[in-house]
Amino acid sequence: MATLTMKLLIDRKARRVLFAEASKEVVDFLFSLLALPVATAVKLVGTDAMAGSVGNLYASIDKLDSTYVLSGAAKDTLLSPTVLMPAPSSNSSLLRLPPAPSTGQAKSYFKCSFCYANYVTDASGTTCPNCRNLMKTALKYFSPSSEQQAAEAAKGLVQGVVTYTVRDDLMVTPMSAISSITLLNTFAVRDLADLQEKTVQLGYDEGREILKASLQSKTVLTDVFLAGNKA
């Protein structure tokens, strides 16, 4: 998957990102963070890096000895909750989350191969009610709903015909000349010479840092892309 890019408008004097110019793919990635279960966010960011105490809950379950876990209860259900993943070609899967764990063995069905009766069973070797032969021919179950969900996830959320403005606090709006001027007035920019345009790459590491900063800060883009430039 190609690394995404985002164009930042930086106030050099204040050492902050005013806003960014972002494509559909970047915005789809940012919005996809809302779909992450808390435990998945903890796993990506790291228990030590999580603000608050959620990381401690995750670490407690992870270290809990099986002696104290109820029979039939699976720790992995909490530590690795199911996440609906976009198709591999989708840029929304920037963090490359692991595939969702299996919730159980898929049920198998069998039919008789000696006649054309419309009987199926979930127990191989069952006697066919029509011809009395054994029903051993396995059938494969296909779920159209799962395929449709994956296809819809691959499309993302927003339209790709416009460019979007992403503010430092991750507020996202469609970009226009008027909205950009309004933002500059909001930030009380007086000297355009103080502004700098910078194109940055958005890969796995940056995606993880954005996730981390979004849980802790109102200046996400500044924290992630200008961390080394702070006074």
C-alpha positions in Angstrom: 0.0 0.0 0.0 1.4 3.4 -1.0 2.1 5.9 1.8 -0.4 8.7 2.0 0.6 12.4 2.0 -0.9 15.5 3.6 -0.1 19.1 3.0 0.3 21.2 6.3 0.1 24.9 6.7 2.4 25.9 9.5 2.6 29.1 11.5 6.4 29.2 12.0 6.3 32.0 14.6 3.8 30.1 16.8 5.3 26.7 15.9 2.0 25.1 15.3 0.0 23.5 12.5 -2.9 25.7 11.5 -4.6 23.1 9.3 -3.9 20.5 6.7 -5.0 19.8 3.1 -6.1 16.2 2.9 -7.4 13.8 0.3 -10.3 11.4 0.7 -7.9 8.5 1.6 -6.5 10.5 4.5 -9.9 11.5 5.8 -11.2 8.0 5.5 -8.3 6.8 7.6 -8.9 9.5 10.3 -12.6 8.6 10.4 -11.8 4.8 10.6 -10.1 5.5 14.0 -13.7 5.8 15.4 -14.4 2.2 14.5 -11.5 0.8 16.6 -12.5 -1.0 19.8 -10.8 0.4 22.9 -8.7 -2.8 23.3 -7.4 -2.5 19.7 -6.4 1.1 20.3 -4.5 0.0 23.4 -2.7 -2.7 21.5 -1.7 -0.3 18.8 -0.6 2.6 21.0 0.8 0.5 23.8 -0.4 0.1 27.4 2.3 2.5 28.8 1.4 5.2 26.3 -2.3 5.3 27.0 -3.6 8.2 29.0 -5.8 7.4 32.0 -6.2 3.8 33.2 -7.5 1.9 30.3 -4.0 0.5 29.6 -4.0 -1.0 33.1 -7.2 -2.9 32.4 -5.7 -4.3 29.2 -2.5 -5.3 31.0 -4.4 -6.9 33.9 -6.4 -9.2 31.5 -3.3 -10.0 29.5 -1.4 -11.1 32.6 -4.3 -12.8 34.3 -3.4 -16.5 34.9 -5.8 -19.0 33.3 -6.5 -20.3 36.8 -8.7 -17.3 37.4 -10.5 -17.3 34.1 -13.9 -19.0 33.9 -14.1 -22.2 31.9 -15.3 -21.3 28.4 -14.4 -17.6 28.7 -11.8 -16.4 26.2 -9.4 -13.6 27.1 -8.7 -13.0 23.4 -12.3 -11.8 23.0 -11.5 -8.8 25.1 -7.8 -8.4 24.1 -8.4 -8.8 20.3 -12.0 -7.8 19.6 -13.5 -8.2 16.2 -12.7 -5.4 13.8 -14.4 -5.1 10.4 -11.4 -4.6 8.1 -11.4 -2.8 4.8 -10.1 -4.6 1.7 -6.3 -4.9 1.5 -6.2 -2.3 -1.3 -8.0 0.3 0.8 -5.9 3.1 2.3 -8.3 3.1 5.3 -6.3 0.1 6.6 -3.3 2.3 7.2 -2.6 0.8 10.6 -2.7 -2.7 9.1 -4.6 -4.2 12.0 -4.5 -8.0 12.4 -7.4 -10.0 11.0 -10.3 -10.5 13.4 -10.0 -13.6 15.5 -12.3 -16.5 14.6 -15.4 -16.6 16.7 -15.7 -20.4 16.3 -15.4 -23.2 13.7 -17.6 -22.7 10.7 -20.5 -25.1 10.5 -20.2 -27.8 7.8 -23.1 -29.2 5.8 -23.4 -32.4 3.8 -25.6 -33.7 1.0 -26.2 -37.0 -0.8 -24.2 -37.5 -4.0 -26.3 -40.4 -5.2 -29.6 -38.6 -5.8 -30.9 -35.1 -6.5 -33.0 -34.8 -3.4 -32.9 -31.3 -1.7 -31.7 -32.6 1.7 -28.7 -31.3 3.7 -27.4 -32.2 7.1 -24.8 -31.0 9.5 -23.7 -34.5 10.5 -21.6 -36.4 7.9 -22.8 -39.9 7.3 -26.5 -39.3 8.0 -28.7 -41.6 5.9 -30.4 -39.8 3.0 -34.2 -39.8 3.5 -34.7 -40.3 -0.3 -32.3 -43.0 -1.4 -31.0 -44.3 2.0 -27.3 -43.7 1.0 -24.9 -41.8 3.3 -24.8 -38.0 3.0 -21.0 -37.3 2.9 -20.6 -34.7 0.2 -19.4 -31.5 1.9 -21.0 -28.2 1.0 -19.2 -24.8 1.4 -21.2 -22.0 2.9 -20.8 -18.5 1.4 -22.0 -15.4 3.3 -23.0 -12.6 0.9 -23.4 -10.2 3.8 -19.8 -10.5 4.8 -18.6 -9.9 1.3 -20.8 -6.9 1.0 -19.6 -5.5 4.3 -16.0 -5.8 3.2 -16.8 -4.1 -0.2 -18.5 -1.2 1.6 -15.6 -0.8 4.0 -13.2 -0.6 1.1 -15.0 2.4 -0.3 -14.5 4.4 2.8 -16.9 7.2 4.0 -16.3 10.5 2.1 -16.5 11.5 -1.5 -13.2 11.7 -3.4 -14.1 14.7 -5.7 -13.1 17.3 -3.2 -10.2 18.2 -0.9 -10.7 18.4 2.8 -9.4 20.6 5.6 -8.1 18.9 8.7 -7.6 21.2 11.6 -5.0 20.6 14.3 -7.7 19.2 16.6 -8.8 16.8 13.8 -12.0 18.7 12.9 -12.6 17.8 9.3 -14.5 20.0 6.8 -14.6 20.2 3.0 -12.0 22.7 1.8 -12.8 26.0 0.0 -11.0 29.3 -0.6 -13.5 31.0 1.7 -13.1 28.5 4.5 -9.3 28.8 4.3 -9.5 32.6 4.6 -11.9 32.2 7.5 -9.5 29.9 9.3 -6.6 32.3 8.9 -8.8 35.0 10.5 -9.7 32.6 13.3 -6.1 32.0 14.0 -5.4 35.8 13.9 -2.7 35.4 11.2 -1.4 38.9 10.4 1.7 38.2 8.4 1.5 35.6 5.6 5.3 35.5 5.5 5.2 33.6 8.8 3.3 30.7 7.1 5.0 27.7 5.7 3.6 24.9 3.5 5.0 21.4 4.2 4.1 18.1 2.7 4.3 15.1 5.1 4.0 11.4 4.7 1.4 9.4 6.6 2.5 5.8 7.1 2.1 3.2 9.8 4.2 5.1 12.4 2.5 8.4 11.8 -0.9 6.7 11.8 -0.2 5.2 15.2 1.1 8.5 16.6 -2.1 10.3 15.4 -4.2 7.6 17.1 -2.2 8.1 20.3 -2.3 11.9 20.2 -6.0 12.0 19.4 -6.6 10.3 22.7 -4.6 12.8 24.7 -4.4 16.2 22.9 -6.2 19.0 21.0 -3.2 19.7 18.9 -2.7 16.4 17.2 -1.1 17.5 13.9 1.4 19.8 15.7 2.3 17.0 18.3 2.9 14.4 15.5 4.6 16.4 12.8 6.2 19.3 14.6 7.3 17.6 17.8 11.0 18.2 17.1 10.3 21.9 16.4 8.7 22.8 19.7 10.6 25.4 21.7 
